[in-house]
Amino acid sequence: MAPDGEVRVEIASDDDVVAARQAGRRLAESLGLATTDLTLVATAISEVARNITAYAGSGEIVVRRVELRGRSGIEVVARDEGPGIDDIERALQDGYTTGGGLGLGLPGARRLMDDFAISSRVGAGTTVTMTKWVPY
């Protein structure tokens, strides 16, 4: 593990999704997040990791400790080189899906975390960056 607690998990299977969840949960726990927040972080990681396996086939999840203005948190970055998202605004609406699921993955992950950003280019992939902050 890097000094900032960074852990990289290659995502290509359901086992990898579980490994990414566990890595995020361990790091969040080491930061002192409450039990409910540990569950929120693990669930958000599951959502974005499952999107990687469903839409891109493979990618990575990186979890690391971050500091900003005296606050600590866990940052989760999910990256893939898949087909990309042509309408991010629509993809962030509950119920919208192109894959036959419930359409709750990205909007759900956004609700579970404190900060959420997504960038995507059609044909080049998607990056989701999410942060959960330790309460003051």
C-alpha positions as CSV (number, residue, x, y, z in Angstrom):
1,M,0.0,0.0,0.0
2,A,1.3,3.5,-0.9
3,P,1.9,6.1,1.8
4,D,-1.5,7.7,0.9
5,G,-3.1,4.3,1.3
6,E,-3.5,4.0,-2.5
7,V,-4.7,0.6,-3.6
8,R,-5.3,-0.2,-7.3
9,V,-7.6,-3.1,-8.2
10,E,-7.9,-4.2,-11.8
11,I,-11.6,-4.9,-12.6
12,A,-12.6,-7.6,-15.0
13,S,-14.8,-10.0,-13.0
14,D,-17.2,-10.1,-10.1
15,D,-14.3,-11.3,-7.9
16,D,-12.5,-8.1,-8.7
17,V,-15.6,-6.1,-7.8
18,V,-15.5,-7.7,-4.3
19,A,-11.8,-7.0,-4.0
20,A,-12.3,-3.3,-4.8
21,R,-15.2,-3.1,-2.3
22,Q,-13.0,-4.7,0.4
23,A,-10.0,-2.4,-0.4
24,G,-12.3,0.7,-0.2
25,R,-13.9,-0.4,3.0
26,R,-10.6,-1.1,4.7
27,L,-9.2,2.3,3.8
28,A,-12.4,4.1,4.8
29,E,-12.3,2.2,8.2
30,S,-8.7,3.3,8.7
31,L,-9.8,6.9,8.3
32,G,-12.3,6.5,11.0
33,L,-15.5,6.6,9.0
34,A,-18.6,5.4,10.7
35,T,-20.0,2.0,10.0
36,T,-22.8,3.4,7.9
37,D,-20.4,5.4,5.8
38,L,-18.2,2.2,5.3
39,T,-21.3,0.6,3.8
40,L,-22.0,3.6,1.6
41,V,-18.4,3.6,0.3
42,A,-18.5,-0.1,-0.4
43,T,-21.8,0.1,-2.2
44,A,-20.7,3.1,-4.4
45,I,-17.6,1.2,-5.3
46,S,-19.7,-1.8,-6.3
47,E,-21.9,0.3,-8.5
48,V,-19.1,1.8,-10.5
49,A,-17.1,-1.4,-10.7
50,R,-20.1,-3.3,-12.0
51,N,-20.6,-0.7,-14.6
52,I,-17.0,-1.3,-15.7
53,T,-17.6,-5.1,-16.1
54,A,-21.0,-4.6,-17.7
55,Y,-20.1,-1.9,-20.2
56,A,-16.3,-1.8,-20.7
57,G,-15.3,-5.3,-19.8
58,S,-12.3,-4.2,-17.8
59,G,-10.8,-1.2,-16.1
60,E,-9.5,-0.3,-12.7
61,I,-10.6,1.1,-9.3
62,V,-8.1,3.2,-7.4
63,V,-8.8,4.1,-3.7
64,R,-6.7,6.5,-1.8
65,R,-6.6,8.8,1.2
66,V,-7.1,12.5,0.3
67,E,-6.7,15.7,2.3
68,L,-8.3,19.0,1.6
69,R,-8.4,22.1,3.9
70,G,-7.7,20.0,6.9
71,R,-10.2,17.3,6.1
72,S,-9.5,13.7,5.4
73,G,-11.4,11.5,3.1
74,I,-11.4,8.5,0.7
75,E,-11.2,9.1,-3.0
76,V,-12.4,6.4,-5.4
77,V,-11.4,6.7,-9.0
78,A,-13.0,4.2,-11.5
79,R,-11.5,4.2,-15.0
80,D,-12.1,2.2,-18.1
81,E,-11.4,2.4,-21.8
82,G,-14.8,1.2,-22.8
83,P,-17.4,2.7,-25.2
84,G,-17.9,5.9,-23.1
85,I,-21.1,7.7,-22.3
86,D,-22.6,9.9,-24.9
87,D,-25.1,11.7,-22.6
88,I,-23.8,12.0,-19.1
89,E,-26.7,14.0,-17.9
90,R,-29.1,11.4,-19.0
91,A,-26.9,8.6,-17.5
92,L,-27.2,10.3,-14.1
93,Q,-31.0,10.1,-14.1
94,D,-32.6,7.3,-12.1
95,G,-34.0,4.6,-14.3
96,Y,-31.9,5.4,-17.4
97,T,-30.0,2.4,-18.7
98,T,-28.5,1.2,-21.9
99,G,-27.8,-2.3,-20.5
100,G,-31.1,-3.6,-19.3
101,G,-30.4,-3.0,-15.6
102,L,-32.4,-0.8,-13.2
103,G,-30.5,2.4,-14.1
104,L,-29.5,3.1,-10.5
105,G,-25.7,2.6,-10.7
106,L,-24.3,6.0,-11.4
107,P,-27.1,8.1,-9.8
108,G,-27.0,5.8,-6.8
109,A,-23.2,6.1,-6.4
110,R,-23.5,9.9,-6.7
111,R,-26.1,10.0,-3.9
112,L,-24.0,7.7,-1.6
113,M,-20.8,9.8,-1.8
114,D,-20.1,13.4,-0.8
115,D,-18.4,14.5,-4.1
116,F,-18.9,13.0,-7.5
117,A,-17.5,13.8,-10.9
118,I,-17.7,11.9,-14.2
119,S,-15.9,12.5,-17.5
120,S,-16.4,10.4,-20.6
121,R,-15.6,10.3,-24.2
122,V,-17.4,8.1,-26.7
123,G,-15.1,5.4,-27.9
124,A,-12.4,6.3,-25.3
125,G,-13.8,5.4,-21.9
126,T,-15.1,6.9,-18.7
127,T,-13.6,8.1,-15.4
128,V,-15.7,8.5,-12.3
129,T,-14.2,10.2,-9.2
130,M,-16.0,10.1,-5.9
131,T,-15.0,11.2,-2.4
132,K,-16.5,10.5,1.0
133,W,-15.2,12.9,3.7
134,V,-14.6,12.2,7.4
135,P,-17.1,14.3,9.3
136,Y,-15.6,17.2,11.3
